[in-house]
Amino acid sequence: MSDNLSYDLLIIDYSSDGSDALRFTPEEIAALKDSPGGKKIVLAYMSIGEAQNFRGYWNPDWIPGNPSWLGLQSPEQPGNYAVQYWNPGWQDIIFDSPDSYLAQIIAAGFDGVYLDHVNAYEYWGPGGASGLNRSTAEQDMVNFVKTIANYARTIKGKAYFGIFPQNAEALSSHSDYVQATTGIGAEDVWYNDNIAQSSSYTNEVLQNLDVFRSSGKLVLTVDYVTQITKVDDFYQKAVAKDYVPYATQRTLDVLTINAGHEPD
């Protein structure tokens, strides 16, 4: 981990390789939060809509359907498996035990979580690719995120623990969900790599993100744009909306400093 950068918000894994064995210690997270580059808010990445086979909770004997909540492997991301996130078996892994994923993140001293695959409700819901057509899939995800927030803030006593779902901005229609979050992260708002999104797509996303922003929530935007003029355009548009922009490459394996948009 680099600690001499002046970024004031970082999103990292809770482990150097995803495993429990190499998870970061409270001392390492504390040093990062109060480091030479300035104080930092440090969020832990956590996938709640897919299981990942390199995580400490993974059982090598698992196959889709066993356990019952484990779905098919993602064709786009090998090693990631759909999960029926409303199932108590999966929720026990995420938060509902002393050794849960979230409990370990809290114990390490992270300031919050950055929740991935929140849009899994689209896969399981009516018309979704799973074929399950679960009518309550959207509400199930709203309830799941709210329960995660309650566990951290109430049960674990971390009143200001940050909850940042990624994407699934259409859940802005649930006011209780918006209020439970600290902010939202959104990818590919203006650009899909270096190709401009359609104005109709961007405008729909912005309408939903503005619900979060008007509720006092932080909006983090990540576009995987690398061409200089487009990077500048992305930053200008995001800042004009009072969002926090970050342009980088989609592999997310480097920390990008964009010329003219350096952290201050």
C-alpha positions in Angstrom: 0.0 0.0 0.0 1.2 3.5 -0.8 0.8 6.0 1.9 2.4 9.2 0.6 -0.4 10.2 -1.8 -2.6 13.1 -1.1 -5.9 11.4 -2.2 -8.2 11.7 0.8 -10.4 8.7 0.0 -9.1 5.2 -1.0 -11.0 2.1 -1.9 -8.9 -1.1 -1.4 -9.4 -4.8 -0.8 -9.3 -5.8 2.9 -6.6 -8.3 2.0 -3.5 -8.1 -0.2 -4.7 -11.2 -2.2 -8.4 -11.6 -1.1 -7.7 -14.3 1.4 -8.2 -14.1 5.2 -4.6 -15.1 5.7 -3.2 -12.0 4.1 -5.8 -9.5 5.2 -4.5 -6.1 6.3 -4.0 -5.6 10.0 -5.5 -2.9 12.1 -2.1 -1.4 12.4 -1.6 -1.2 8.6 -5.1 0.4 8.1 -4.5 2.9 10.9 -1.1 3.8 9.3 -2.8 4.3 5.9 -5.5 6.5 7.4 -3.0 8.8 9.1 -0.2 8.7 6.6 2.4 11.2 5.3 0.3 12.1 2.3 -2.5 13.3 4.6 -5.4 11.8 6.5 -7.5 9.4 4.4 -10.9 7.8 4.5 -10.3 4.1 3.7 -13.1 1.9 2.3 -13.0 -1.8 1.9 -14.3 -3.4 -1.4 -16.9 -6.0 -0.7 -18.9 -8.0 -3.2 -22.4 -8.7 -1.9 -24.1 -9.9 -5.1 -21.5 -12.4 -6.2 -19.3 -14.9 -4.4 -15.6 -15.0 -5.3 -13.6 -18.2 -5.2 -10.4 -16.6 -3.9 -12.1 -15.3 -0.7 -11.5 -16.9 2.7 -15.1 -17.9 3.0 -15.0 -20.1 -0.2 -15.3 -23.8 0.1 -13.6 -25.7 -2.8 -16.3 -28.3 -2.7 -18.9 -25.7 -3.6 -20.6 -26.0 -7.0 -23.7 -24.1 -8.4 -26.7 -25.4 -6.5 -24.6 -26.6 -3.5 -24.9 -24.7 -1.3 -28.5 -23.9 -2.4 -27.9 -20.2 -2.7 -24.9 -20.4 -5.1 -25.7 -19.7 -8.7 -23.8 -19.9 -12.0 -20.3 -18.7 -12.6 -20.1 -15.3 -14.4 -19.0 -15.7 -18.0 -17.4 -12.2 -17.8 -15.6 -12.7 -14.6 -14.4 -16.3 -14.0 -14.3 -17.2 -10.4 -17.3 -15.0 -9.6 -20.6 -16.7 -8.9 -24.1 -15.4 -8.7 -25.6 -15.7 -5.2 -29.2 -15.6 -3.9 -28.3 -12.7 -1.7 -31.5 -12.9 0.3 -30.7 -16.4 1.5 -29.7 -16.5 5.2 -26.7 -18.8 4.3 -25.1 -16.1 2.2 -26.0 -13.3 4.6 -24.3 -15.3 7.4 -21.1 -15.1 5.4 -21.4 -11.4 4.7 -22.4 -10.1 8.2 -24.2 -12.3 10.5 -21.4 -14.0 12.5 -18.4 -12.9 14.5 -16.1 -14.1 11.7 -18.1 -12.7 8.9 -16.7 -10.8 6.0 -18.0 -7.5 7.3 -17.0 -8.2 10.9 -13.4 -8.7 9.8 -13.5 -5.4 7.8 -14.8 -3.5 10.8 -12.2 -5.1 13.1 -9.4 -4.0 10.7 -10.5 -0.4 11.2 -11.9 0.5 7.8 -14.1 3.5 7.6 -16.7 1.8 5.5 -17.4 -0.5 2.6 -17.7 -0.2 -1.1 -20.4 -2.7 -2.1 -20.1 -4.4 -5.5 -22.7 -6.3 -7.6 -25.6 -4.5 -6.0 -27.3 -4.7 -9.3 -27.6 -8.5 -9.0 -31.3 -7.9 -8.4 -31.6 -7.4 -12.1 -30.2 -10.9 -12.8 -32.6 -12.6 -10.3 -35.7 -10.4 -10.9 -38.4 -10.4 -13.5 -37.0 -10.8 -16.9 -33.5 -11.4 -15.6 -31.0 -13.8 -17.0 -31.3 -16.3 -14.1 -34.8 -17.2 -15.2 -35.9 -17.2 -11.5 -38.1 -14.1 -12.1 -38.1 -13.3 -8.3 -40.7 -10.6 -7.9 -39.1 -9.3 -4.7 -35.5 -9.3 -5.9 -35.2 -5.5 -6.0 -36.7 -5.0 -2.5 -34.5 -7.9 -1.3 -31.4 -6.0 -2.3 -32.7 -2.8 -0.7 -33.3 -4.7 2.5 -29.9 -6.4 2.3 -27.9 -3.1 2.1 -30.0 -1.6 4.9 -29.3 -4.6 7.1 -25.5 -4.3 6.3 -25.7 -0.7 7.4 -27.6 -1.5 10.5 -25.2 -4.3 11.5 -22.1 -2.0 11.2 -23.6 1.1 12.7 -25.9 -0.3 15.4 -24.9 -3.8 16.3 -21.1 -3.1 15.9 -21.5 0.4 17.2 -19.8 2.2 14.3 -22.3 5.0 14.0 -20.5 6.7 11.1 -19.5 3.6 9.1 -19.7 4.4 5.4 -22.0 2.5 3.0 -21.2 3.1 -0.7 -23.0 0.8 -3.1 -21.5 0.7 -6.6 -23.9 1.3 -9.6 -27.5 0.2 -9.3 -28.3 3.9 -9.2 -32.0 3.1 -10.1 -32.5 2.1 -6.5 -32.7 5.9 -5.9 -36.4 5.3 -6.1 -36.2 3.8 -2.6 -35.8 6.7 -0.2 -35.0 4.5 2.7 -32.2 2.9 0.7 -30.8 6.4 -0.2 -30.9 7.5 3.4 -29.1 4.3 4.5 -26.1 5.0 2.2 -23.2 7.4 2.7 -22.8 7.8 -1.0 -22.8 5.9 -4.3 -20.1 4.9 -6.8 -21.0 4.9 -10.5 -19.0 3.6 -13.4 -19.1 4.5 -17.1 -21.4 7.5 -16.6 -20.1 9.6 -19.6 -17.7 7.2 -21.3 -17.5 3.4 -21.9 -13.8 3.2 -22.1 -13.0 6.0 -24.6 -16.3 5.9 -26.3 -18.9 8.4 -25.3 -22.1 7.0 -23.8 -25.4 8.0 -25.5 -26.9 11.1 -24.1 -30.1 9.2 -23.2 -28.1 6.7 -21.1 -26.1 9.4 -19.3 -29.1 11.6 -18.6 -31.0 8.7 -17.0 -28.0 7.8 -14.8 -27.5 11.4 -13.8 -31.2 11.8 -12.8 -30.7 8.9 -10.4 -27.3 10.0 -9.1 -28.8 13.5 -8.5 -31.3 12.0 -6.1 -28.3 10.8 -3.9 -26.5 14.1 -4.3 -29.6 16.2 -3.4 -29.9 14.0 -0.3 -26.5 15.1 0.8 -24.8 11.9 -0.3 -21.3 11.7 -1.9 -21.3 10.7 -5.5 -18.1 9.0 -6.7 -17.8 8.6 -10.5 -15.3 6.3 -12.2 -15.0 6.4 -16.0 -12.4 4.2 -17.6 -11.2 6.9 -20.0 -7.6 7.4 -20.9 -7.4 9.8 -23.8 -6.3 13.2 -22.4 -9.1 15.3 -24.0 -11.7 12.9 -22.8 -10.3 12.7 -19.4 -10.5 16.5 -19.1 -14.1 16.4 -20.4 -15.0 13.8 -17.9 -13.6 15.7 -15.0 -15.2 18.9 -16.1 -18.6 17.3 -16.4 -18.4 15.5 -13.1 -17.2 18.5 -11.1 -20.0 20.6 -12.6 -22.4 18.1 -11.1 -20.7 18.3 -7.7 -19.5 14.7 -8.1 -16.1 13.3 -7.2 -14.4 12.0 -10.4 -11.7 9.5 -11.0 -10.4 8.4 -14.4 -8.4 5.3 -14.6 -8.0 2.0 -16.6 -10.5 -0.7 -16.2 -8.1 -3.3 -14.8 -7.8 -1.2 -11.7 -4.3 -2.5 -11.1 -2.6 1.0 -11.0 -3.3 4.1 -9.0 -3.7 6.8 -11.7 -2.7 10.4 -11.3 -4.3 12.4 -14.2 -2.3 15.5 -15.3 -4.2 18.6 -14.4 -6.4 16.7 -12.0 -4.0 15.7 -9.3 -5.3 15.3 -5.7 -4.8 18.4 -3.6 
